[in-house]
Amino acid sequence: MGIMNHEAAVSGAKKIADKVLAPAARQNDKDARFSSDGVDELGRAGLLGLLLPATVGGSGLGPRSFAAVTTVLAEVDASVAMVYLMHICATATIASARPDAAVAQTLEDIAAGRHLSTLAFSESGSRSHFWAPISRAQRNGTGVRITARKSWVTSAGHAQSYVVSSLAPEGKAPTDSTLYLVPADLRGLSVAGPWDGLGLRANASAPMMLDDCEIPPEFQLTNEGEGFQAMLNASLPLFNLGAAAVALGLCRAAVAATASHLKSARFEHLGQSLGESLPTLRAQLGAMQIDTDGLSTRIDDLADHLERPRDTTMLRVLETKAAAGEIAIGVTSAAMRACGGAAFSKHTSIERLFRDAHAGAVMAPTSDVLRELISRMILGMPLF
Ligand SMILES: Cc1cc2nc3c(=O)[nH]c(=O)nc-3n(C[C@H](O)[C@H](O)[C@H](O)COP(=O)(O)OP(=O)(O)OC[C@H]3O[C@@H](n4cnc5c(N)ncnc54)[C@H](O)[C@@H]3O)c2cc1C
């Protein structure tokens, strides 16, 4: 797989978005069908290894490129963009594994475009508090055995591997977790139910069960009890950036779909389009555009903070996802209102954008938790 620069990555994503994702997005949403074709194309284009170093065959690009690619995908299919985001977060976690973890082949397969991964953190027992798994790994010779009920796993049943959290065998605190790489074919791992969400219907975010899975020591990604630190350092910044990028793609699509409707739908008795006729609708479209560009600026700012970390970086990581979740709901809700019964009756793509936009705020860390963490930071209180 050749090395790509930023522009090639974004134009590659755009081609896939236009040719593969856009024609199928509506039906995949309706049928809750996972876009294997889309993921295969992302692999062929070298986008699955976007952030991996050239030494394993990746392109060595950074957070800014990841955000731009994710936004382009989300403009046409937020489900695929979320699958991509989870994969990139899992890949970053695998790539930062402790030195004795056996991850070289997995990273090469990812860079070669033949391996999709994802995060399996949330558990039924601790719900959105993904930092506190209920399951606890049990010692099994030099490895461990894990039984865990993972409540939502994007790409469940479609990924080639899962980055799984579980309390360390001797962990004392609720956050003393360890992360493991679990191959899809490991005995005891299964999809535990269907995925029939309100939105992001095509991303297979089903529950998964680990039933006494035997995990050899070489698949332990972090030192014992250091899973939480890896979540904070490797997964969280990219997850929050990527979630904001998905929100931005949804907002851009909502602005474009609203503009198109306001230009094409007409009051024939007045001889004007909706947009020509109603200043209130123009005002709503203007407000949607302002919020969308504001989110874009926030994402650029977060990418800059991740490229050049400084004191305010963690604050920006938390703020950007919190803001993005609310902006996406606000902009797509305004689009629903501006496009009236036509949007409500699914004559446009707006109701899908509206449903998809509601996932971001409830995906952990949820908007509520982010606001709580931000205020704790400002008050100088411990975060967890
Ligand atoms: C489409 C989708 C894909 C997902 N994919 C993955 C995945 O790939 N991997 C994964 O690990 N998880 C995944 N999740 C799970 C996700 O990250 C959350 O864990 C899940 O959405 C939480 O839902 P819940 O009902 O358990 O929330 P609950 O924990 O029951 O929260 C209910 C409400 O309480 C609020 N709340 C919770 N705690 C606090 C607090 N301390 N302060 C203030 N308010 C609080 C929440 O914001 C929420 O509004 C996915 C979820 C969705 C919807």
The ligand as an SDF file (V2000), in Angstrom:
LIG
                    3D

 53 58  0  0  0  0  0  0  0  0999 V2000
  -24.5830    3.7880   17.9770 C   0  0  0  0  0  0  0  0  0  0  0  0
  -23.7650    3.4070   19.1560 C   0  0  0  0  0  0  0  0  0  0  0  0
  -22.5280    2.8270   18.9610 C   0  0  0  0  0  0  0  0  0  0  0  0
  -21.7330    2.4530   20.0610 C   0  0  0  0  0  0  0  0  0  0  0  0
  -20.5280    1.8520   19.8260 N   0  0  0  0  0  0  0  0  0  0  0  0
  -19.7570    1.4810   20.8820 C   0  0  0  0  0  0  0  0  0  0  0  0
  -18.5080    0.8190   20.6790 C   0  0  0  0  0  0  0  0  0  0  0  0
  -18.0840    0.5640   19.5460 O   0  0  0  0  0  0  0  0  0  0  0  0
  -17.7800    0.4600   21.7700 N   0  0  0  0  0  0  0  0  0  0  0  0
  -18.2010    0.7130   23.0380 C   0  0  0  0  0  0  0  0  0  0  0  0
  -17.4820    0.3870   23.9750 O   0  0  0  0  0  0  0  0  0  0  0  0
  -19.4050    1.3300   23.2750 N   0  0  0  0  0  0  0  0  0  0  0  0
  -20.1830    1.7060   22.2240 C   0  0  0  0  0  0  0  0  0  0  0  0
  -21.3980    2.3230   22.4400 N   0  0  0  0  0  0  0  0  0  0  0  0
  -21.8600    2.5280   23.8240 C   0  0  0  0  0  0  0  0  0  0  0  0
  -21.7650    3.9880   24.2350 C   0  0  0  0  0  0  0  0  0  0  0  0
  -20.4430    4.4280   24.2480 O   0  0  0  0  0  0  0  0  0  0  0  0
  -22.4110    4.1870   25.6190 C   0  0  0  0  0  0  0  0  0  0  0  0
  -21.8100    3.3340   26.5330 O   0  0  0  0  0  0  0  0  0  0  0  0
  -23.8910    3.9450   25.6020 C   0  0  0  0  0  0  0  0  0  0  0  0
  -24.5010    4.6740   24.5680 O   0  0  0  0  0  0  0  0  0  0  0  0
  -24.4670    4.3610   26.9340 C   0  0  0  0  0  0  0  0  0  0  0  0
  -25.8630    4.1230   26.9590 O   0  0  0  0  0  0  0  0  0  0  0  0
  -26.5810    3.7620   28.3530 P   0  0  0  0  0  0  0  0  0  0  0  0
  -28.0320    3.5770   28.1190 O   0  0  0  0  0  0  0  0  0  0  0  0
  -25.8600    2.6290   28.9810 O   0  0  0  0  0  0  0  0  0  0  0  0
  -26.3110    5.1080   29.1440 O   0  0  0  0  0  0  0  0  0  0  0  0
  -26.4400    5.3740   30.7030 P   0  0  0  0  0  0  0  0  0  0  0  0
  -25.1180    5.1960   31.3650 O   0  0  0  0  0  0  0  0  0  0  0  0
  -27.5810    4.5980   31.2740 O   0  0  0  0  0  0  0  0  0  0  0  0
  -26.7720    6.9380   30.7260 O   0  0  0  0  0  0  0  0  0  0  0  0
  -28.1220    7.4460   30.7410 C   0  0  0  0  0  0  0  0  0  0  0  0
  -28.0570    8.9530   30.8140 C   0  0  0  0  0  0  0  0  0  0  0  0
  -27.3880    9.3450   32.0080 O   0  0  0  0  0  0  0  0  0  0  0  0
  -26.3510   10.2760   31.7260 C   0  0  0  0  0  0  0  0  0  0  0  0
  -25.2230   10.0620   32.6560 N   0  0  0  0  0  0  0  0  0  0  0  0
  -24.5240    8.9280   32.8550 C   0  0  0  0  0  0  0  0  0  0  0  0
  -23.5410    9.1300   33.7620 N   0  0  0  0  0  0  0  0  0  0  0  0
  -23.5950   10.4210   34.1090 C   0  0  0  0  0  0  0  0  0  0  0  0
  -22.8340   11.2480   34.9900 C   0  0  0  0  0  0  0  0  0  0  0  0
  -21.8010   10.7710   35.6890 N   0  0  0  0  0  0  0  0  0  0  0  0
  -23.1850   12.5600   35.0980 N   0  0  0  0  0  0  0  0  0  0  0  0
  -24.2330   13.0610   34.4060 C   0  0  0  0  0  0  0  0  0  0  0  0
  -24.9830   12.3250   33.5690 N   0  0  0  0  0  0  0  0  0  0  0  0
  -24.6790   11.0310   33.4050 C   0  0  0  0  0  0  0  0  0  0  0  0
  -25.9420    9.9700   30.2950 C   0  0  0  0  0  0  0  0  0  0  0  0
  -25.3750   11.1050   29.6620 O   0  0  0  0  0  0  0  0  0  0  0  0
  -27.2570    9.5720   29.6450 C   0  0  0  0  0  0  0  0  0  0  0  0
  -27.9410   10.7110   29.1850 O   0  0  0  0  0  0  0  0  0  0  0  0
  -22.2070    2.6840   21.3690 C   0  0  0  0  0  0  0  0  0  0  0  0
  -23.4620    3.2900   21.5660 C   0  0  0  0  0  0  0  0  0  0  0  0
  -24.2430    3.6470   20.4810 C   0  0  0  0  0  0  0  0  0  0  0  0
  -25.5920    4.2580   20.7270 C   0  0  0  0  0  0  0  0  0  0  0  0
  1  2  1  0
  2  3  1  0
  2 52  2  0
  3  4  2  0
  4  5  1  0
  4 50  1  0
  5  6  2  0
  6  7  1  0
  6 13  1  0
  7  8  2  0
  7  9  1  0
  9 10  1  0
 10 11  2  0
 10 12  1  0
 12 13  2  0
 13 14  1  0
 14 15  1  0
 14 50  1  0
 15 16  1  0
 16 17  1  0
 16 18  1  0
 18 19  1  0
 18 20  1  0
 20 21  1  0
 20 22  1  0
 22 23  1  0
 23 24  1  0
 24 25  2  0
 24 26  1  0
 24 27  1  0
 27 28  1  0
 28 29  2  0
 28 30  1  0
 28 31  1  0
 31 32  1  0
 32 33  1  0
 33 34  1  0
 33 48  1  0
 34 35  1  0
 35 36  1  0
 35 46  1  0
 36 37  1  0
 36 45  1  0
 37 38  2  0
 38 39  1  0
 39 40  1  0
 39 45  2  0
 40 41  1  0
 40 42  2  0
 42 43  1  0
 43 44  2  0
 44 45  1  0
 46 47  1  0
 46 48  1  0
 48 49  1  0
 50 51  2  0
 51 52  1  0
 52 53  1  0
M  END
$$$$
